[in-house]
C-alpha cells in the first residue's frame, strides 16, 4: 500500500515538473522568437544615425569641404506617388550645384548606403560632466565650434517624419571608423557618439558627372520617321514607310535593313556621357558625323560628333552635341563607329523579310532540271499542289529560315546575269503569289541571286551557307529522298 502511494507521489511530482518545464519553454520561446526580434530592432535603430526605414525621403543634401563638391542636393520627384522610400525606384533631380536630372541608380545606392549605415559602437556621454563632454567632442572633431566652422562633412535628410542631420568628425585612431553625431529636427544629441564604418565616405568622393543623369537622348524610336547620316562614310538617308525602312540614294529607293536602322535608333537612345566638359572643349575639334532625326510634327533633332586627336591610336577624344540641348557631352572614342554606316550596310541583306517568311503559304520553284513545282501550306504543313508525294517539311522550313537571314554579302551593279539553269523561287500566299521572286545560280564557286521584282539590274553575291538548302531538284523536296547535288 505504501509502495503504491509512493508511486503516485512520484508520478505527481513528474507531472508538476513537466508542467513547469512546459511553461518555461513557452516563456523562452516568447522571449527568443517574439520579444527579442522587436528588442533587436530597437537596438538596431538606436545604432543608426539615419533611421530612414519606411520614411518618404523628400531631399538629401550635404556639404563637404574635403570632397570634389563643396555642396550637393537632391530632391525626389515621386513624392506624390509615395515612391521615395529606401528601395523604391524613385526619380531624382540634382538641385545643387546644377539643376539637372539625377542618375536615379546612383542616388538609390546612396540612400541604401545611409539607410543601412549602423554604428560599430555607440559612445554614451550622458553621464559625463559638461566640460568633460565638450573636451571629448572636440577630440572626436564633433564639438559645436567645429560643427559651425564649415570644415567638416555634414549631411541632411528631409523626410515626412522629420529632418535628420549627420555630423561626421575625425577618424577613429584604431580601426577604419569615424566619429559622428546625429541631429533630429534641429536638436543635436551630444550624448551619443556613433562610431561608424568609414566605407560610406566614398559617397562623398564623387563628382557631378557621377550624380547627374548620363543619358544623352530621350528618344522614342517608333516616333522617328527619317534618319539622315552626313559627314561620315557616305551621305545616306532612310525613310520609314508602312513599318519598313527605305534607303534613299541618288534618287532611288531601296529596301533598308530593319535591324540596322533600328540599331541606330536604339544605340542613340542608350547613349551615355563620360563627362560634361565646358563648351571650350570643342575648340580645335573637327565635326566627323551628323545624324538628323525626323519626327512627325516636331523639330528635327541633330546629333553631331566632334573628334580631337587620333581616335584610332587611343590618343584622342570624342565629343557630341545635340540640337536643343546646352551641354557638350564626352563619349567613349568608339561610339561613333556604331552609327557611321554606308549605303551597303543600311540596305536590306535579307532575301525575304521576317514578315514574308512567316506569312508564306505558297512557294513556286522553277528551273530546267526541276520543272515547275508549287508547294502550298495548310495548317502548318507543306504539300505539293498537284502531286501526292510527301514533302520533306524540315527542308522547306530551313529554306525559309535561310532566305530570311542576312545572306547578301555584296551588291554588284554590273554583275553577271542569271545563268540558263538558274533556279527561280517565288514566295507569297493565295492572294499574292509573288510577294518575292528571285533567281539563284552558281558560277566560279559563288552563289548569285537577282531580285526579279526590282527594276534594278543588280546581282547579289550570297553567303555560300545558303547553297545546301536550295532545292535544285524535285527529289530534294521529297521526304524519302536524300538531297541531290546542285548542277554546275
RODO-2510 file (C-alpha; in nm, 4 decimals, decimal comma):
residues 488
     n   res          X          Y          Z
     1     x     0,0000     0,0000     0,0000
     2     x     0,2815     0,2378     0,0960
     3     x     0,4623     0,1415    -0,2201
     4     x     0,1592     0,2363    -0,4385
     5     x     0,1270     0,5691    -0,2547
     6     x     0,4937     0,6434    -0,3158
     7     x     0,4467     0,5737    -0,6871
     8     x     0,1504     0,8139    -0,7047
     9     x     0,3591     1,0868    -0,5388
    10     x     0,6464     1,0261    -0,7782
    11     x     0,4104     1,0435    -1,0765
    12     x     0,2519     1,3634    -0,9450
    13     x     0,5967     1,5215    -0,8960
    14     x     0,6956     1,4343    -1,2511
    15     x     0,3728     1,5865    -1,3867
    16     x     0,4354     1,9115    -1,1955
    17     x     0,7945     1,9192    -1,3223
    18     x     0,6810     1,8597    -1,6804
    19     x     0,4235     2,1378    -1,6498
    20     x     0,6845     2,3759    -1,5146
    21     x     0,9203     2,2892    -1,7984
    22     x     0,6384     2,3496    -2,0486
    23     x     0,5624     2,6940    -1,9033
    24     x     0,9310     2,7795    -1,9013
    25     x     0,9670     2,6580    -2,2584
    26     x     0,6773     2,8781    -2,3715
    27     x     0,8357     3,1738    -2,1921
    28     x     1,1755     3,1105    -2,3527
    29     x     1,0103     3,0782    -2,6939
    30     x     0,8272     3,4079    -2,6415
    31     x     1,1462     3,5747    -2,5229
    32     x     1,3634     3,4492    -2,8073
    33     x     1,1268     3,4457    -3,1018
    34     x     0,8615     3,7042    -3,0164
    35     x     1,0089     3,9608    -2,7819
    36     x     1,3770     3,9544    -2,8794
    37     x     1,3382     4,0412    -3,2517
    38     x     1,1484     4,3563    -3,1505
    39     x     1,4187     4,4343    -2,8963
    40     x     1,6882     4,3736    -3,1601
    41     x     1,5082     4,6083    -3,3992
    42     x     1,5005     4,8803    -3,1368
    43     x     1,8699     4,8279    -3,0670
    44     x     1,9490     4,8301    -3,4400
    45     x     1,7592     5,1566    -3,4934
    46     x     1,9472     5,3004    -3,1978
    47     x     2,2744     5,2329    -3,3815
    48     x     2,1617     5,4151    -3,6967
    49     x     2,2347     5,7813    -3,7443
    50     x     1,9721     5,7983    -4,0233
    51     x     1,6648     5,5837    -3,9351
    52     x     1,5104     5,6046    -4,2826
    53     x     1,3138     5,2790    -4,2930
    54     x     0,9586     5,3268    -4,4302
    55     x     1,0036     5,7040    -4,4476
    56     x     0,9368     5,9226    -4,7517
    57     x     1,2640     6,0986    -4,8321
    58     x     1,1983     6,4497    -4,9611
    59     x     1,5546     6,5642    -5,0143
    60     x     1,9180     6,4864    -4,9390
    61     x     2,1941     6,7450    -4,9137
    62     x     2,5458     6,7695    -4,7830
    63     x     2,8446     6,9947    -4,7533
    64     x     3,1952     6,8564    -4,7713
    65     x     3,4987     7,0877    -4,7884
    66     x     3,7217     6,7837    -4,8467
    67     x     3,5284     6,6441    -5,1449
    68     x     3,5126     6,7384    -5,5151
    69     x     3,1812     6,9170    -5,4487
    70     x     3,1568     7,1669    -5,1634
    71     x     2,7792     7,1249    -5,1513
    72     x     2,5270     6,8983    -5,3133
    73     x     2,1494     6,8498    -5,3010
    74     x     1,8895     6,6129    -5,4471
    75     x     1,5115     6,6190    -5,4391
    76     x     1,2752     6,3279    -5,5008
    77     x     1,0338     6,3674    -5,7930
    78     x     0,7983     6,0869    -5,6851
    79     x     0,6611     6,2243    -5,3580
    80     x     0,3071     6,2456    -5,4971
    81     x     0,3093     5,8738    -5,5793
    82     x     0,4643     5,7772    -5,2441
    83     x     0,7702     5,6252    -5,4160
    84     x     1,0528     5,7982    -5,2298
    85     x     1,1345     5,5360    -4,9687
    86     x     1,4584     5,3347    -4,9483
    87     x     1,4400     5,0562    -5,2053
    88     x     1,1883     5,2344    -5,4316
    89     x     1,2736     5,3022    -5,7961
    90     x     1,2483     5,6745    -5,7354
    91     x     1,3163     5,9541    -5,9826
    92     x     1,5535     6,2232    -5,8537
    93     x     1,6751     6,5654    -5,9516
    94     x     2,0043     6,7355    -5,8738
    95     x     1,9287     7,0757    -5,7199
    96     x     2,2818     7,1899    -5,6312
    97     x     2,5304     7,2777    -5,7819
    98     x     2,3294     7,2489    -6,1060
    99     x     1,9617     7,1792    -6,1619
   100     x     1,9595     6,8687    -6,3841
   101     x     1,8084     6,5209    -6,3831
   102     x     1,9924     6,2890    -6,1454
   103     x     2,1300     5,9414    -6,2031
   104     x     1,8492     5,7542    -6,0257
   105     x     2,0530     5,4379    -5,9785
   106     x     2,3438     5,6165    -5,8089
   107     x     2,1139     5,8193    -5,5838
   108     x     1,9317     5,4972    -5,4926
   109     x     2,2654     5,3439    -5,3963
   110     x     2,3423     5,6484    -5,1799
   111     x     2,0097     5,6134    -4,9965
   112     x     2,0641     5,2429    -4,9465
   113     x     2,4115     5,3060    -4,8044
   114     x     2,2910     5,5544    -4,5440
   115     x     1,9753     5,3583    -4,4644
   116     x     2,1909     5,0554    -4,3781
   117     x     2,4652     5,2553    -4,2076
   118     x     2,4856     5,1258    -3,8491
   119     x     2,7485     5,2135    -3,5906
   120     x     3,0015     4,9590    -3,4718
   121     x     2,9744     5,1171    -3,1285
   122     x     2,7833     5,3992    -2,9580
   123     x     2,9784     5,6056    -2,7026
   124     x     2,7439     5,7189    -2,4245
   125     x     2,8361     6,0646    -2,2886
   126     x     2,5132     6,1168    -2,0967
   127     x     2,6742     6,0860    -1,7535
   128     x     2,9793     6,2966    -1,8379
   129     x     3,0151     6,6454    -1,6942
   130     x     2,9573     6,9238    -1,9495
   131     x     3,3241     7,0275    -1,9560
   132     x     3,4405     6,6678    -1,9945
   133     x     3,1780     6,6030    -2,2648
   134     x     3,2853     6,9124    -2,4577
   135     x     3,6512     6,8053    -2,4360
   136     x     3,5663     6,4599    -2,5700
   137     x     3,3531     6,6003    -2,8522
   138     x     3,6417     6,8273    -2,9509
   139     x     3,8731     6,5265    -2,9525
   140     x     3,6274     6,3476    -3,1811
   141     x     3,6027     6,6563    -3,4076
   142     x     3,2338     6,6998    -3,3200
   143     x     3,2251     6,9989    -3,0855
   144     x     2,9857     7,2886    -3,1512
   145     x     3,2575     7,5208    -3,2818
   146     x     3,3735     7,2650    -3,5403
   147     x     3,0141     7,1896    -3,6441
   148     x     2,9630     7,5588    -3,7245
   149     x     3,3035     7,6123    -3,8869
   150     x     3,2169     7,4666    -4,2271
   151     x     3,5241     7,2455    -4,2095
   152     x     3,3512     6,9093    -4,1664
   153     x     3,1232     6,6770    -4,3599
   154     x     2,7560     6,7409    -4,2857
   155     x     2,4657     6,5501    -4,4361
   156     x     2,0971     6,6387    -4,4073
   157     x     1,7990     6,4169    -4,4922
   158     x     1,4483     6,5619    -4,5003
   159     x     1,1695     6,3058    -4,4569
   160     x     0,7976     6,3022    -4,3878
   161     x     0,8826     6,2041    -4,0299
   162     x     1,1299     6,4833    -3,9560
   163     x     1,4734     6,6062    -4,0580
   164     x     1,7949     6,4240    -3,9702
   165     x     2,1442     6,5679    -3,9826
   166     x     2,4663     6,3728    -3,9555
   167     x     2,7916     6,5426    -3,8495
   168     x     3,0999     6,3410    -3,9461
   169     x     3,4119     6,4111    -3,7424
   170     x     3,7590     6,2620    -3,7030
   171     x     3,8704     5,9118    -3,7887
   172     x     3,8996     5,6623    -3,5058
   173     x     4,2672     5,6194    -3,4031
   174     x     4,2246     5,2422    -3,4117
   175     x     4,0487     5,0681    -3,6987
   176     x     3,8771     5,2030    -4,0046
   177     x     3,5972     5,4003    -3,8398
   178     x     3,4755     5,7580    -3,7982
   179     x     3,3072     5,9505    -3,5180
   180     x     2,9675     6,1079    -3,5875
   181     x     2,6812     6,2915    -3,4176
   182     x     2,3138     6,2867    -3,5065
   183     x     2,0566     6,5617    -3,5049
   184     x     1,6775     6,5451    -3,5363
   185     x     1,4597     6,8475    -3,6035
   186     x     1,7394     7,0928    -3,5104
   187     x     1,8103     6,9132    -3,1791
   188     x     2,1659     6,7774    -3,1696
   189     x     2,2161     6,4819    -2,9360
   190     x     2,5624     6,5374    -2,7883
   191     x     2,5256     6,2421    -2,5521
   192     x     2,5556     5,9735    -2,8205
   193     x     2,8645     5,9492    -3,0409
   194     x     2,8389     5,6986    -3,3242
   195     x     3,1468     5,5059    -3,4329
   196     x     3,0678     5,4406    -3,7998
   197     x     3,2459     5,2200    -4,0537
   198     x     3,4166     5,4597    -4,2928
   199     x     3,3234     5,2821    -4,6194
   200     x     3,0380     5,5314    -4,6611
   201     x     3,2934     5,8128    -4,7198
   202     x     3,3239     5,7094    -5,0841
   203     x     2,9750     5,8508    -5,1388
   204     x     3,1201     6,1993    -5,0768
   205     x     3,4066     6,1494    -5,3214
   206     x     3,2077     6,1514    -5,6473
   207     x     3,1889     6,4455    -5,8850
   208     x     2,8886     6,5961    -6,0617
   209     x     2,9184     6,3580    -6,3572
   210     x     2,8592     6,0618    -6,1262
   211     x     2,5450     6,2111    -5,9743
   212     x     2,3772     6,3566    -6,2832
   213     x     2,1870     6,1553    -6,5419
   214     x     2,4317     6,0493    -6,8121
   215     x     2,1681     5,9522    -7,0645
   216     x     2,2010     6,1943    -7,3551
   217     x     1,8801     6,1487    -7,5559
   218     x     1,5251     6,0805    -7,4511
   219     x     1,4186     5,9042    -7,7665
   220     x     1,1122     5,7036    -7,8676
   221     x     1,2444     5,5034    -8,1667
   222     x     0,8943     5,4273    -8,3010
   223     x     0,8314     5,8017    -8,3469
   224     x     1,1274     5,8504    -8,5808
   225     x     1,0205     5,8710    -8,9461
   226     x     1,3544     5,9582    -9,1056
   227     x     1,7298     5,9235    -9,0460
   228     x     1,9980     6,1097    -9,2400
   229     x     2,3708     6,0483    -9,1985
   230     x     2,6161     6,3077    -9,3272
   231     x     2,9875     6,3709    -9,2965
   232     x     3,0675     6,0043    -9,2420
   233     x     3,1394     5,7220    -9,4869
   234     x     2,8777     5,8473    -9,7319
   235     x     2,5698     6,0700    -9,7181
   236     x     2,2639     5,8487    -9,6909
   237     x     1,9091     5,8783    -9,5621
   238     x     1,6372     5,6367    -9,4586
   239     x     1,2615     5,6865    -9,4506
   240     x     1,0096     5,4741    -9,2652
   241     x     0,7227     5,3622    -9,4903
   242     x     0,4497     5,1225    -9,3827
   243     x     0,6641     4,9921    -9,0986
   244     x     0,9639     4,9267    -9,3254
   245     x     1,2784     5,1321    -9,3810
   246     x     1,3637     5,2573    -9,7288
   247     x     1,7155     5,3723    -9,8207
   248     x     1,7260     5,6829   -10,0381
   249     x     2,0318     5,7078   -10,2605
   250     x     2,0756     5,9217   -10,5728
   251     x     1,7029     5,9424   -10,6304
   252     x     1,6473     5,5682   -10,5895
   253     x     1,4548     5,3961   -10,3121
   254     x     1,5949     5,0630   -10,1961
   255     x     1,4730     4,8271    -9,9231
   256     x     1,6501     4,9153    -9,6000
   257     x     1,7713     4,6778    -9,3327
   258     x     1,5265     4,6923    -9,0427
   259     x     1,7751     4,5646    -8,7856
   260     x     2,0472     4,8140    -8,8809
   261     x     1,8109     5,1132    -8,8844
   262     x     1,6542     5,0140    -8,5526
   263     x     2,0045     4,9505    -8,4189
   264     x     2,0969     5,3128    -8,4909
   265     x     1,7903     5,4389    -8,3050
   266     x     1,8355     5,2040    -8,0108
   267     x     2,2030     5,2972    -7,9915
   268     x     2,1140     5,6666    -7,9800
   269     x     1,8540     5,6092    -7,7089
   270     x     2,1189     5,4410    -7,4890
   271     x     2,3934     5,6985    -7,5463
   272     x     2,5622     5,7856    -7,2167
   273     x     2,8115     6,0608    -7,1403
   274     x     3,1502     6,0005    -6,9820
   275     x     3,1697     6,3628    -6,8736
   276     x     3,0195     6,7055    -6,9359
   277     x     3,3079     6,9317    -7,0399
   278     x     3,2688     7,3073    -7,0996
   279     x     3,1933     7,4323    -7,4496
   280     x     3,5554     7,5372    -7,4867
   281     x     3,6362     7,1651    -7,5199
   282     x     3,5148     7,1830    -7,8819
   283     x     3,7942     7,4243    -7,9730
   284     x     4,0320     7,2548    -8,2160
   285     x     3,7934     6,9653    -8,2918
   286     x     3,6556     6,8579    -8,6285
   287     x     3,2952     6,7568    -8,6984
   288     x     3,3036     6,3988    -8,8277
   289     x     2,9419     6,2744    -8,8374
   290     x     2,5955     6,4258    -8,8088
   291     x     2,2749     6,2292    -8,7556
   292     x     1,9473     6,4043    -8,8396
   293     x     1,6330     6,2534    -8,6864
   294     x     1,2888     6,3447    -8,8204
   295     x     0,9574     6,3092    -8,6384
   296     x     0,6066     6,3963    -8,7498
   297     x     0,5080     6,7437    -8,6364
   298     x     0,8274     6,8042    -8,4375
   299     x     1,1570     6,9832    -8,4924
   300     x     1,4440     6,7850    -8,6349
   301     x     1,6983     6,6576    -8,3803
   302     x     2,0624     6,6721    -8,4889
   303     x     2,3367     6,4751    -8,3140
   304     x     2,6873     6,5865    -8,4182
   305     x     3,0136     6,4116    -8,3309
   306     x     3,3394     6,6061    -8,2916
   307     x     3,6842     6,4480    -8,2844
   308     x     4,0041     6,5725    -8,1232
   309     x     4,3330     6,3900    -8,1666
   310     x     4,3733     6,0406    -8,3104
   311     x     4,0920     5,8083    -8,2018
   312     x     4,2458     5,5081    -8,3767
   313     x     4,5606     5,5366    -8,1662
   314     x     4,3602     5,5954    -7,8469
   315     x     4,5157     5,9408    -7,8132
   316     x     4,2029     6,1378    -7,8977
   317     x     3,8658     6,2313    -7,7540
   318     x     3,5154     6,2172    -7,8953
   319     x     3,2510     6,4754    -7,8117
   320     x     2,8964     6,5278    -7,9288
   321     x     2,6281     6,7910    -7,9176
   322     x     2,2511     6,7616    -7,9540
   323     x     2,0409     7,0365    -8,1046
   324     x     1,8220     7,1991    -7,8416
   325     x     2,0466     7,0855    -7,5554
   326     x     2,3053     7,3128    -7,3996
   327     x     2,5800     7,0826    -7,2684
   328     x     2,8718     6,9273    -7,4530
   329     x     2,8993     6,5526    -7,3938
   330     x     3,2174     6,3474    -7,3957
   331     x     3,1584     5,9863    -7,5016
   332     x     3,3715     5,6772    -7,5472
   333     x     3,6006     5,7057    -7,8544
   334     x     3,4435     5,4048    -8,0286
   335     x     3,0867     5,5378    -8,0004
   336     x     3,0744     5,6981    -8,3462
   337     x     3,1594     5,3694    -8,5219
   338     x     2,8196     5,2272    -8,4220
   339     x     2,6447     5,4930    -8,6319
   340     x     2,8876     5,5601    -8,9177
   341     x     2,7165     5,3434    -9,1826
   342     x     2,7429     5,3437    -9,5600
   343     x     2,4650     5,2631    -9,8039
   344     x     2,5668     4,8982    -9,8315
   345     x     2,5363     4,8327    -9,4584
   346     x     2,1966     5,0088    -9,4487
   347     x     2,0448     4,8110    -9,7333
   348     x     1,8429     4,5024    -9,6641
   349     x     2,0652     4,1941    -9,6763
   350     x     1,7770     3,9514    -9,6367
   351     x     1,6271     3,7921    -9,9462
   352     x     1,2848     3,7909    -9,7838
   353     x     1,1671     3,9757    -9,4734
   354     x     1,0712     3,8056    -9,1493
   355     x     0,7103     3,9001    -9,2244
   356     x     0,7327     3,7317    -9,5672
   357     x     0,8824     3,4240    -9,4068
   358     x     0,6048     3,3715    -9,1510
   359     x     0,3196     3,4680    -9,3836
   360     x     0,4391     3,2388    -9,6653
   361     x     0,1640     2,9990    -9,7782
   362     x     0,2746     2,9368   -10,1364
   363     x     0,6187     2,8654   -10,2846
   364     x     0,6769     2,8217   -10,6578
   365     x     1,0054     2,6680   -10,7796
   366     x     1,1101     2,6773   -11,1471
   367     x     1,4260     2,5568   -11,3243
   368     x     1,5272     2,3470   -11,6253
   369     x     1,6042     2,0414   -11,4155
   370     x     1,3204     2,0950   -11,1655
   371     x     1,0440     2,1994   -11,3991
   372     x     0,7685     2,3858   -11,2146
   373     x     0,6824     2,2833   -10,8609
   374     x     0,4208     2,4564   -10,6436
   375     x     0,4110     2,3991   -10,2678
   376     x     0,1145     2,5003   -10,0505
   377     x     0,0928     2,5312    -9,6731
   378     x    -0,2194     2,4341    -9,4839
   379     x    -0,2457     2,4036    -9,1066
   380     x     0,1319     2,4470    -9,0826
   381     x     0,2103     2,1568    -9,3191
   382     x     0,3567     2,1881    -9,6693
   383     x     0,2408     1,9706    -9,9604
   384     x     0,2663     1,9572   -10,3417
   385     x    -0,0188     2,1362   -10,5144
   386     x    -0,0549     1,8780   -10,7906
   387     x     0,1083     1,5620   -10,6560
   388     x     0,0565     1,3129   -10,3757
   389     x     0,4241     1,2776   -10,2866
   390     x     0,5043     1,3773    -9,9295
   391     x     0,7141     1,6890    -9,8778
   392     x     1,0193     1,6937    -9,6520
   393     x     0,8931     1,9561    -9,4022
   394     x     1,2287     2,0376    -9,2439
   395     x     1,3723     2,1167    -9,5868
   396     x     1,1105     2,3879    -9,6523
   397     x     1,1427     2,5320    -9,3013
   398     x     1,5206     2,5503    -9,3360
   399     x     1,4917     2,7134    -9,6798
   400     x     1,2636     2,9884    -9,5490
   401     x     1,4875     3,0429    -9,2450
   402     x     1,7944     3,0837    -9,4664
   403     x     1,6195     3,3193    -9,7093
   404     x     1,5060     3,5417    -9,4198
   405     x     1,8562     3,5593    -9,2727
   406     x     2,1277     3,8103    -9,3633
   407     x     2,2624     3,6348    -9,6730
   408     x     2,3642     3,9143    -9,9123
   409     x     2,7392     3,9813    -9,8980
   410     x     2,7766     4,2192   -10,1929
   411     x     2,5638     4,4285   -10,4300
   412     x     2,7044     4,4279   -10,7862
   413     x     2,5610     4,6986   -11,0114
   414     x     2,7123     4,5383   -11,3226
   415     x     2,7331     4,1781   -11,2096
   416     x     2,6701     3,8637   -11,4154
   417     x     2,3194     3,7922   -11,5490
   418     x     2,1244     3,4840   -11,4337
   419     x     2,2503     3,1567   -11,5844
   420     x     2,0321     2,9460   -11,8128
   421     x     1,9899     2,6798   -11,5423
   422     x     1,9013     2,9345   -11,2699
   423     x     1,6546     2,8343   -11,0010
   424     x     1,3619     3,0743   -10,9575
   425     x     1,1943     3,0886   -10,6170
   426     x     0,8685     3,2740   -10,5725
   427     x     0,7300     3,3252   -10,2202
   428     x     0,3796     3,4519   -10,1395
   429     x     0,0316     3,3406   -10,0440
   430     x    -0,3001     3,2566   -10,2108
   431     x    -0,3864     3,6218   -10,2804
   432     x    -0,0362     3,7453   -10,3734
   433     x     0,1656     3,4558   -10,5154
   434     x     0,4743     3,6649   -10,5938
   435     x     0,5491     3,8846   -10,2927
   436     x     0,9136     3,7926   -10,3518
   437     x     1,0642     3,6440   -10,6688
   438     x     1,4340     3,5683   -10,7046
   439     x     1,6661     3,3822   -10,9404
   440     x     1,9600     3,1795   -10,7986
   441     x     2,2590     3,0380   -10,9837
   442     x     2,6204     2,9277   -10,9334
   443     x     2,9329     3,0459   -11,1133
   444     x     3,3020     3,0347   -11,0257
   445     x     3,2431     2,8832   -10,6827
   446     x     3,0000     3,1578   -10,5795
   447     x     2,6243     3,1760   -10,5397
   448     x     2,4444     3,4670   -10,7037
   449     x     2,0892     3,5952   -10,6966
   450     x     1,8787     3,8626   -10,8595
   451     x     1,5578     4,0198   -10,7329
   452     x     1,3148     3,9719   -11,0237
   453     x     1,0607     4,2109   -10,8706
   454     x     1,3093     4,5007   -10,8794
   455     x     1,3743     4,7291   -11,1772
   456     x     1,7416     4,7395   -11,0830
   457     x     1,9586     4,5042   -11,2854
   458     x     2,1654     4,4281   -10,9797
   459     x     2,3348     4,0999   -10,8930
   460     x     2,3638     3,9855   -10,5334
   461     x     2,6566     3,7818   -10,4042
   462     x     2,5258     3,5422   -10,1392
   463     x     2,6632     3,3579    -9,8410
   464     x     2,7649     3,0090    -9,9597
   465     x     2,5964     2,8630    -9,6479
   466     x     2,2689     2,9015    -9,8409
   467     x     2,3661     2,6503   -10,1120
   468     x     2,2712     2,3203    -9,9380
   469     x     1,9197     2,4489    -9,8671
   470     x     1,8352     2,5491   -10,2245
   471     x     1,6185     2,2715   -10,3830
   472     x     1,7959     2,2301   -10,7182
   473     x     1,5993     1,9118   -10,7959
   474     x     1,2496     1,7849   -10,7198
   475     x     1,3947     1,4846   -10,5425
   476     x     1,5484     1,7167   -10,2835
   477     x     1,1955     1,8066   -10,1694
   478     x     1,0731     1,4509   -10,1155
   479     x     1,0621     1,3108    -9,7670
   480     x     1,2107     0,9739    -9,8646
   481     x     1,4928     1,1069   -10,0780
   482     x     1,8326     1,2461    -9,9998
   483     x     1,9258     1,5919   -10,1379
   484     x     2,0713     1,5829   -10,4847
   485     x     2,3804     1,7745   -10,5841
   486     x     2,3337     2,1155   -10,7421
   487     x     2,4068     2,1499   -11,1126
   488     x     2,7249     2,3244   -11,2278
***
